[in-house]
Amino acid sequence: MSCRRHDGHPLVRVCFSCSDQLVCDECTKLDHSGHIFREIEEVGKERQKTLLQNLKETEAVVLGIQQDLGKLQSFNEGNRSQSRDVVDKIQRRGKDIQDAVNQYTKQLVFMCERHHNDTDYDIAETKVRLDSELMNATKSRGIIQAALESENFPKIIETEKYHRNNQYQRQVVSVKSPRSVALVHGAGTVGHLREIFGDIEIQHQDNYQYRFHNESETREEHENAKRRKQDGGYNVCDTTVTSAFEQTTSSFGICFICPSLASVDECWIRLERMNEIKLVSRTGDVKQTIHFDTAVACLANTADNRTVVSCPDKHIIQEILPDGTPKTLFHLDRLSPRALCLTTEGNLLVSLVEKWSYSVSAFSTRKIAKYTVKGYKMAEAEYDGHRKRLFIKPSRVATSLSSGDVAVINRTEYETSHLVILDKHLRLKFRYFGDRKIIPSSKRYYGKESVQFCPQDVQYDAGNNILIAELYSCSIQLIDGNGHLLKILHTDEDIPWSLAVHTDHQVWTGYNSGKVKVLSYLK
């Protein structure tokens, strides 16, 4: 190799005073006069030994990653085999049990499949990270091998220098043992499920814990929400009222609104004290009226395009048939269903009470439960991690179709309520009391509200943000999924009682005066 400064003069030395720069004889007399030099061949042989050691270390890294990928594949196969075995055992035992316990068999199958899917997700995520590490390590190994095979000492020196300054270090990616679901027959003595199937043990190895948001994550997510508002994708703009009307046939308030499956220009509404629902247009025209022989509390649409209603007095969930007649879907024993909504899996979330009262005793039932549309109960939430009740009176309930989070209005007094936010597994995330006041799941809630805040209805929108109809401010508020207030969308002289988010991102709002407004706040 020739010197770039002195054409024709070979590079013969390494200048240690100038970060191992390769120089010729002329350089040593001029620009590098008085510097410290060594012969290029001598330095090259030393650096060659260093690169050989680097190669061994890099090959060890590659081997370690390949071994981890082998473990990951083994865990994957074991997880699938174990999941199939457990489901087969459950199904075999279910055949020998009376028809009344088929519900429990389906619950256990669902549990096993859920844990199998969680493990599949962990495996896929770990494989992506290991593949990336393997690609980086292989690339580094190739560069070192090419330099060594060239036997070009200047290239070897430059390669070793680059490798020293940009040395690849493996980011440790741990390969967890898969979550296991073990079925031990005959061990259980508490509850119907254990009496039938034995203990159901769910083990999380390698100290696996469910992940909750810490403070830094919450701040980061808040900043992301602000950027989402400003930079596109999900943008909040000035709220506009696209249409408004008043139900002149009655002075009663709009207790509930539910989007129509037939048209984005229509919604179902229920008026206060009325055992009927009406299908109305944006202009207030009544398209259809359905009467019930019992009280109706709430409406929801199912994943297979059916409309269902909760009937608290008869303790039933009913379906509205195409001809407008109600049909009972399932009974809820002695519990009264208040509100209901559709989950991401196509099931129903229902708020349940043994009686509609603020008085709670040890024998009270106040909870949220998840059911299939056929009435099989899959999960429920009644207590938090401190064994404290989640609800005094669980009212409106809504779920995010993107994250699966659940928002529930917990009424604690006649004009006092707050939001209880659960994750998709119905575990408490935090309580929201308005004015940016949040109590996370790690802290106890002692049942005291210090601000005037009383949400009447709650809904999630397409951006995983939460819309609240609030009593004291007569406003529609928008908060993000972590409880940060984004904007006051609309205020009115009347109290907003109900909300419905339609598929065209329009928000229908019902008021205590019987007025309905259709709002738009997205662009």
Summary of the structure (lengths in Angstrom):
residues: 523
radius of gyration: 32.7
end to end distance: 62.1
largest distance: 106.7
contacts: 1610
relative contact order: 0.08
helix: 29%
strand: 33%
